[in-house]
Amino acid sequence: TKEKEVLGFFISSHPLDDFRKPEELGCLPIGDLDAKLERASIMGLIENYKITNRKSDNKPMSFFDLEDKTGIIRVCCFTDAYAKFQELLSNDQIVKITGKIDAEVDEMTGETELQIFVEKVRAIKPDLNNIQVFIGSLLEWNSCLKTMYEKGYITTEGHPLVVYDRLNGEYRKTNLYVKEEILNDSLFNTRH
């Protein structure tokens, strides 16, 4: 992130290049948020992280910007949410945030500025290398997927699962992750 500090933008690559797209993680791109939304899930890079204390009881809370490849939004993490999620929050962390969207109109410019009030935070890890599973045709996919779930290979992060359909000669990217142990299971024809 030194590039961003010096130039104001990323030139060689964006820190989110190693992660799935927001839509693949159940998030909206920040640039697609609008004032009509009541709540949303977004993901991005934490910047300008600041901790402050509430005046009434001196409890800590934080404020920061969250940036993805489409935009930046101000994030408010009030005392209750901060107490739950503070260990996940710091500059340069990649996180998924779910919260309430708030819109304020700037009196000087008349532009609507959005911010999000944190309800939930989840750390996002970069994808590992794809694992490919080869199937004879898509007709086999449902039974193959059922077996993967039964054996506990499907997970929430790690190796993205790509399916190769031999009948049609096509690779198909899925929204699923699998554990590396699937590579050792002779029931599945896999490749790293």
C-alpha positions as MATLAB code, in Angstrom:
seq = 'TKEKEVLGFFISSHPLDDFRKPEELGCLPIGDLDAKLERASIMGLIENYKITNRKSDNKPMSFFDLEDKTGIIRVCCFTDAYAKFQELLSNDQIVKITGKIDAEVDEMTGETELQIFVEKVRAIKPDLNNIQVFIGSLLEWNSCLKTMYEKGYITTEGHPLVVYDRLNGEYRKTNLYVKEEILNDSLFNTRH';
ca = [
       0.000    0.000    0.000;
       3.017    2.329   -0.216;
       1.961    3.021   -3.820;
      -1.367    4.335   -2.612;
       0.238    6.482    0.102;
       2.621    8.105   -2.373;
       0.528    8.254   -5.567;
      -3.023    8.185   -4.203;
      -3.878    5.019   -6.171;
      -2.576    1.504   -6.872;
      -0.424    1.230   -9.993;
       1.015   -2.310  -10.122;
      -1.916   -4.251   -8.712;
      -4.800   -3.771   -6.322;
      -4.681   -5.581   -2.947;
      -8.063   -7.154   -3.800;
      -6.698   -8.857   -6.947;
      -6.038  -12.049   -4.931;
      -9.611  -12.207   -3.640;
     -12.912  -13.219   -5.154;
     -15.162  -10.517   -6.586;
     -17.586   -8.950   -4.083;
     -20.588  -10.596   -5.768;
     -19.013  -14.033   -5.314;
     -18.856  -13.418   -1.554;
     -22.442  -12.197   -1.251;
     -21.406   -8.531   -1.311;
     -22.288   -5.518   -3.399;
     -19.484   -3.530   -5.003;
     -19.153   -0.260   -3.067;
     -19.738    1.706   -6.269;
     -23.176    0.033   -6.619;
     -24.464    1.169   -3.208;
     -27.232    3.750   -3.169;
     -29.322    5.630   -0.635;
     -32.371    3.413   -1.267;
     -30.678    0.424    0.369;
     -31.469   -0.173    4.013;
     -28.589   -2.596    4.654;
     -25.879   -4.252    2.656;
     -22.798   -6.459    2.768;
     -19.616   -5.052    1.258;
     -15.977   -6.090    1.229;
     -12.793   -4.132    0.891;
      -9.533   -2.791    2.251;
      -9.560   -0.829    5.526;
      -7.898    2.585    5.296;
      -7.654    5.667    7.543;
      -8.504    3.578   10.615;
      -9.095    5.666   13.738;
     -10.168    4.669   17.248;
     -11.956    7.195   19.395;
     -13.929    7.106   22.649;
     -17.606    7.887   23.048;
     -17.999   11.033   25.163;
     -20.853    9.746   27.347;
     -19.057    6.680   28.774;
     -15.555    6.701   27.267;
     -16.118    3.349   25.472;
     -14.019    2.818   22.315;
     -15.389    2.852   18.784;
     -13.773    3.206   15.370;
     -14.199    4.983   12.065;
     -12.500    4.129    8.778;
     -12.810    4.021    5.019;
     -13.459    0.763    3.191;
     -12.218    0.628   -0.407;
     -12.847   -1.867   -3.168;
     -12.060   -1.526   -6.873;
     -15.260    0.477   -7.476;
     -15.252    3.029   -4.669;
     -14.790    4.047   -1.052;
     -17.323    4.322    1.778;
     -17.048    5.698    5.298;
     -17.586    3.035    7.993;
     -18.779    3.694   11.545;
     -18.159    0.933   14.068;
     -19.934    2.011   17.228;
     -19.195    0.693   20.721;
     -21.157   -2.598   20.728;
     -19.916   -3.668   17.285;
     -16.396   -2.485   18.126;
     -16.349   -4.647   21.272;
     -17.246   -7.707   19.164;
     -15.046   -7.120   16.118;
     -12.097   -4.943   17.165;
      -9.551   -7.754   16.626;
     -10.512   -7.888   12.917;
     -10.149   -4.150   12.346;
      -6.933   -2.335   11.425;
      -5.420   -0.576    8.418;
      -4.765   -2.749    5.357;
      -7.064   -5.590    6.487;
      -9.488   -7.077    3.953;
     -12.913   -7.575    5.527;
     -16.557   -8.209    4.729;
     -18.862   -5.790    6.515;
     -22.610   -6.106    6.879;
     -24.483   -3.115    8.174;
     -27.051   -0.376    7.889;
     -26.646    2.127    5.058;
     -26.980    5.781    6.035;
     -27.222    8.631    3.539;
     -26.427   12.252    4.315;
     -26.709   15.181    1.916;
     -23.703   17.509    1.927;
     -25.135   21.007    2.439;
     -22.319   22.642    0.459;
     -22.352   20.405   -2.633;
     -25.839   18.878   -2.467;
     -24.285   15.456   -3.076;
     -25.464   12.417   -1.163;
     -22.708   10.758    0.858;
     -23.186    7.187    2.038;
     -21.797    5.534    5.120;
     -22.355    2.145    6.695;
     -22.923    1.361   10.373;
     -21.273   -1.955   11.250;
     -23.438   -4.867   12.409;
     -21.087   -7.697   11.471;
     -17.445   -8.079   10.366;
     -15.748  -11.117    8.854;
     -12.096  -11.395    7.853;
     -11.622  -12.334    4.202;
      -8.641  -14.442    3.194;
      -7.161  -14.555   -0.292;
      -8.015  -17.465   -2.512;
      -5.589  -20.338   -2.724;
      -4.922  -22.069   -6.042;
      -7.928  -23.552   -7.821;
      -8.684  -27.225   -7.398;
     -10.181  -28.836  -10.485;
     -12.598  -31.734  -10.307;
     -13.133  -33.660  -13.537;
     -16.576  -35.101  -14.247;
     -17.895  -37.032  -17.239;
     -20.790  -34.620  -17.766;
     -22.855  -32.115  -15.851;
     -25.365  -34.897  -15.186;
     -22.849  -36.277  -12.632;
     -22.415  -32.916  -10.904;
     -25.246  -33.183   -8.329;
     -24.129  -36.564   -7.003;
     -20.486  -35.451   -7.006;
     -21.387  -32.276   -5.074;
     -23.505  -34.245   -2.587;
     -20.552  -36.547   -1.889;
     -18.224  -33.563   -1.412;
     -20.589  -32.127    1.205;
     -20.991  -35.502    2.934;
     -17.209  -35.971    3.144;
     -16.757  -32.434    4.511;
     -14.677  -31.133    1.597;
     -16.835  -28.064    0.924;
     -15.748  -25.105    3.065;
     -16.206  -21.323    3.238;
     -12.688  -20.321    2.171;
      -9.540  -21.760    0.696;
      -9.262  -23.408   -2.714;
     -11.837  -22.267   -5.293;
     -13.488  -25.249   -6.953;
     -13.417  -25.466  -10.752;
     -15.302  -28.270  -12.503;
     -14.184  -29.692  -15.827;
     -17.067  -31.129  -17.853;
     -15.444  -33.717  -20.140;
     -18.525  -34.167  -22.314;
     -18.619  -30.490  -23.323;
     -14.880  -29.880  -22.879;
     -15.520  -26.879  -20.593;
     -14.119  -25.571  -17.323;
     -16.790  -24.105  -15.076;
     -15.898  -21.875  -12.138;
     -18.122  -22.419   -9.105;
     -18.808  -20.255   -6.052;
     -17.594  -23.090   -3.825;
     -14.384  -23.671   -1.904;
     -12.892  -27.067   -1.124;
     -10.340  -28.403    1.327;
      -7.013  -29.568   -0.051;
      -7.662  -33.082    1.321;
      -9.948  -33.727   -1.658;
      -6.792  -34.154   -3.757;
      -5.987  -37.362   -1.829;
      -9.445  -38.908   -2.220;
      -9.412  -41.510   -5.011;
     -13.182  -41.122   -5.407;
     -12.597  -37.784   -7.150;
     -10.528  -37.136  -10.244;
      -8.797  -33.885   -9.218;
      -5.919  -31.631  -10.122;
      -4.313  -28.691   -8.343;
];
